[in-house]
Amino acid sequence: MAGPLPLGDPAPSDGRLPDDLPVDPSVPFSAYLHVPFCRVRCGYCDFNTYTSSELRGAKQEDYASTLIGEIDLAHRVLGDAGALRPMDTVFFGGGTPTLLPAGDLARMLDAAASAFGLVDDAEVTVEANPDTVTPGVARTLADAGVTRLSIGMQSAVPHVLAALDRTHRPENVRTAVAAAKDAGLAVSVDLIYGAPGESLGDWEASLDAALELDSDHISAYALIIEDGTKLARQIRRGEVPTPDDDLQADMYELADARLAAAGFDWYEVSNWARAAHGRTTEENRSRHNLAYWRGSDWWGFGPGAHSHVAGLRWWNVKHPAAYAQRLAASESPAAGTERPDDESRLLERILLLSRIREGIAIDEVPPANRTRVAGLIADGLVDPVAAVKGRVQLTLRGRLLADAVVRELTD
């Protein structure tokens, strides 16, 4: 289970939005549908997920109907606020969304599409564990309107998967990708590097295996040790080593070089896409994740999910049982809310936009910090050609030290 929820103001029980909220209907709108169920908990994971023994009366078979209750609430709330608009992207995340029957995912998507509508070229993504994707599942999802499957490969090396507590068999990744492609779905493959005991050679083998899958998109995330996880406890007890920052940097550079050689372009620090299967590089990027990084509006459905509309943020109660109880009582599942001030919003905007390839306009950086861009260029962290054109864009070295760049730009 994830850590504690943020501190914030109490959320209204009816979910209503403030009357003075500056809603802009031209801002893209997205939906995130959280499915909080997992067969086992991976040692590194601090997401808001639950195994069967932790559900305390909540039932997986009831979950789709419960979440549709929040969709109905959102339709009313956004309609009352003049914020109702069609969805540009939809993302089923988890947990393991494909632990639910594909028909349940289809029912949730249909309810959201009926409530809000979908733009003509909407991107609809489902995260999937390789062991849960069959040809039948892939076809049902495609028929329901899903356009993209994001498959949690993590590694192709058995001992690395074991270190991460991943239970899928490496060969099932290929089967899952084939099923998705046969159903006409775009495919993203997710990798993690820097696991205890993983060598540079292991990582190279995983990259080679991922490239052989002929996917449209690859994500590669450095393993982060989160407080409260099994892995953090193992490291604290000295049972496994702390991830090596220098080795992780070498792994990132290897990934960028191998992916670039295979035609993939980076568009965010941990994400690469390429032109493939009749779609351009831009079309194969994750539009849903770009919506977060660019500060669009979204509603997060499900236990612990976070939402953002016109600068207002709120988050739901964490446990599936509490979430279901709120909705059964015709109450909003929101646990808290906040409206960050202008300074906080600017800091977040710089933090997020600096991570994507387009970067951020120098004019958006606080005036007192703009003179530091020259130093960042001298240190090899910011692209000098982009800076001449008025933008801060990270170099490869800058991507490795992105947090340091943000500190210079924001104090």
N, C-alpha and C positions, 0 to 999 in steps of 0.2 A: 504494500500500500504506500502511496505517496506521503510526503510529510504534511504538516499542518497547513490548513488553508491560510491565505493572506489575511492580515488584519484589514478591516474596512468598516464602512458604515453599515447598519442593518439594511437589508433589502426589503422592500415592501412586499407584503404577503400576496398581493394580487399581481406582482411582477410589473406594475406600470412603470413607464419611463418618465423622467422629469419633464414638466411642461416646457421648460426653456431649453431643451436639448436641441442643438443646432443641426438637425438632420439634413443631409444633402442626398437627395434621391439619385444623383448621378454617380455616387460612390458605389463601386461594385459590392455586392452582398454575397456572402458564402455561408455554408452550414457545415459544422463539424458534428458528427454523430458518434458519440463515444460508446463502445461496447466493452464493458469492464471485466470480461471473463477470460481466464487463462486456465489451462490444465495444470501447469506448474508455474511457479514464480522463478524467473531467471535471476541469478544471483546479483546481477548488476542493476536490475530494473527498479526504479522508484516511481513508476507510473501508477495511477490510481486503478489498480487491477485487483481481482479477487479470484481465488481458487474456490472449488465447490465447498470446502470446509469453512470458508470465511464469509459465506453469504448471509448467515443469520436470518433465514426465512425467506430471503429474496429468491425468486425462481427465474432461471434462464428462459424457461418457456413462456413466461409472462412479460419478458423484457420489452419486446417489440411494441406491445399494446401500451405499456407504461410510457415508453419514450414518445409514442404518438400523442399521448396526453400532453407532453410538453410542446410538441409541434402545434397542437391546437391552441395552447396558451400563447405561444409566440405569435401565431397568426393574429390573435386578438390584440396583443400588446403592441405589435408593430403597426397594425392597422390603426389603432387609436392614436399613435404617435406620428402618423403620416410617414412611417419609415418602411412600409411594405414595398418590396420590389422583388423581381425574379432572381434566382440564385445563379451566380456565375460559376461557382464550383461547389461541390459537395465532397466531403471526405469522411469515410467510415474508419475510425481509428480505435486503438485499444491499448491493452488487451489484445484479444484475437477475435476480430469481427466474424471471421469464418468459422468460429466455434458454433455460432448460431446457424440454424438452417438458412440456406440461401433465400428461401421464400420469405423468411422474416426480414432479412435485409431488403429484399424487394418491396415488402410491405411498408417499411419505414421510408424508403426512397419515394414510393408512390404517394405517401401521405405528405411528405415535404414538398414534392412537386405540385400536388394539388393545393397546398396551402400558400405557396409562394410563387410557383412557376419556375421554369428553367429558361435561361437564355438559349438561343438556337444552338450554339456550339459549346454548351456547358460541359465542364470536365467533372466526371464523377469517379472517384477513386475508392477502392476498398483495399485495406491492408490485409495481408493473408500470411498465415503460417504455411510453409510448403506442404506439410502433411495433410492439410485440410482442403487442398484444391484438387478437385477431380474434373474431368470433362463436363459432367453434369452440373456441378457447381458453377463452373465458368460460363456455361451456356445460360443458366438461369440468371446469373448476374448481368450478362450482356443483354439478354432479352428484357431485363427490367430497366435498362438504361445506363448501367455502369459502363464507363469507357476505358477504365484503367485499373490495373491490379498492381499493388506495391507488395512485392514478395520479400519476406524477411529471411534472406539467405545467411547473412552475418559472416559466415566463413565456409570454406570448402574443406577444411582440415578437421578431422574428427576430434583431435585432442583440444583444439581451440574451441569447438562447439561445446565440448564437455566442460571446459573452464568457464564458459558463459552460461552453463546449465541449459543450453538449447537441446531439445530432444529430437529434432527432426533429423532424418538421414540425408546426407549431402546429395545423394542421387535423386531424391524427391524434388529438389529444386528444379532440375531439368524437366521432370514430368509436369510440375506445376506451370512452368513457363510455357511448355508446349500446349497444355490445355488452354491457357489464357490466349495464346496466339491463335489457336484453332477457332476460338470463339470470337475472334476479331478484336480482342482487347489490347490496348497498349500495355507495355510491361516496364515496371521499374524494379530494380534489384537493390536491396539495402545491405550494406556491409558494415562491420565494426572492426576496427583495428586497435591493437595495443593490449589484447587480452593477456592475462598471466601466462607465461610460457610460450607466447607466440613469437616466432623469429621473423626476420625480414624475408627469409625464404618461404615460410608459411604464408605470409601476407601476399607474396608474389604469386603463390599457387592459387590463392583465393581470387586475386585479380584476374589471373588467366582463366579460371573457371567461370567467373562472371562474364568476361568478354566473350567466351565461347557460347554463351546463351543468346547472343545476338539481341539484346534488349535495347530499348529506346533511351533508358535513363538509368543512371547508377548514383546511389548515395553512398558516401563513405564517411562514417563518423568515428572520431577518436573515442575510445572508452573513457568515460568519466566516472570517477568513484563518488557515488552519492552517499551522504550520511544516512545511516539507518538501514542500508542494504546488507544482504548476506556477504557480498564481496568486501564491503567496507569493514565488516567485523573480521573477516578472514585476514585481511591485510593488517588490521590492528593487532591481531594475535600472532602475526608473523607466519601464518600458514602459507600465504602466497605473497609474491613481491609486489611492491607498488609499481604501477606502469611507469616506464622510462620515457621521460619527455623527449629526449634526444632521439630515441628509437621511434617514437610516434612521429616526430618531424620527418625522419627518413622515410617512414611508411607513407606519409602524406605526399612527399615529393615523388616517391615511386609511383603512387597512384595517379598523380596528376600527369606524369610523363607517359605512363602506359595508356591512360585513358585518352590523352591528347593524340597519341600515335594511332589510336583506333578510331579517331574521328569525333571524340566527345569534347565538347566545350564546357568549361566551368561557367556556371552562372550564379552560384552562391558558394561560399567557402567549402561546403561539404557536398555539393551537388553538381552533376555533370549530365548533359543531354547531347544528343546528336540527331542529325537528319537521318531518318530511317523509316521504312515501311510506309512510304507515301506521305510522311509528315515532316515538316521542317524542324530544325533544332529548336526554334522558339515554341512550336506546337508541342514538342515533347518535354518541355520544362514542366515542372509541377506548378500549375497556375494557382492551386490552392495555397501552397506554401508561399508563393510570391505575394498572395493577398495579405498574409500575415506580415511579411517583411515590408510591404509598402503601406501598411496601416489602413487597409480597407475595413469594412464592417463585416462582422460575422456573429452568428449565434451558435454557441456550443451547447449541444443537447446531451444529456446523460449525467451520471454522478460525477461530481468534481470538474465538470467541463466549464471552461471560461468563455465569456462573450465580450464583444466590443461593438458599440454602436455610437458613432459621433462623439468619441472621446469618453464615453461612459463605459466602465468595465464592471462586470459582475461574475460571480462564480457560484456553482451549485454545491449543495451538500455532497459529501464524499461517498457515503456508503449507499449501495443500491437499495437497501431496505429503507433507509431514511428518505431517499429520493422517491421511492414508490409511495411511501406514506404521505409525503407532501402532496403529490399529484392526486392520490386517491381522495384527499381532503379538499381538492380543488384549490390548492395553494401553489404558489410558485416554489420551485425547488431551490431558488437562489438563497445562498447563505450570507452573502455580503456584497458590497458594491463600493466603487470609488470613482472619483473624477480627478485624475492627475492634473497638477497645475501646469502652466505653460513650460516652465523650466524642465519638469520631469518628462513631459511629452517630447520636447526637443531632444533631450538626452536619449530617449528611447528611439526616436527617429534616426538619429545619427548612428546609434548602435546597430540598428537593423539595416538601414540602407547602405552603410559602409560595407556590409558583408556580401552584397550582391554585385554582379559585374558592372552594372551601370553606375554604381557608387552614389555619391550624394553631391549636390551642387555646393561649391565652396561658399556661395552666398548664403547657404543655410547654416553654415558653421558660425558660432558666435564670433563677432568681429575681433575680439581680443585674441582669439585662437587661430585666426586665418593665417597669421604670419608664420605659424608653426608648420604649415604645409611644406614650405621650402625645406625645413629640416627633415621632414618625413621623406621627401624626395631624395635628399642627400643620403639618408640612411637606407635607401633602396626599398622603402615600404610603400610608396605611392608612385603611380605611373606619371612621369613628367609630361608626356604628350597629352594625357587626359587633363592634367592640371592646367595646361595652357588653354584648353578648351573650357575651363571653369568647373571641372569636376574632380572629386577625390575618388580615385579608383585604386584598389589594392594590387600590388605586384604579387608574385608567388611568395616572396619573403614576407610581404605585408599580410598575406592570408595566414601565414604561420604565427604572426604577431598581431592579429587583428585587435585584440583587447588593448594592446599598447597604443595602437593608432587611435582608438576611441578615446583613451585617456588624454592623449595630446590634443584632440579636437574638442574636448568637453571639460577638462579639469575634473 
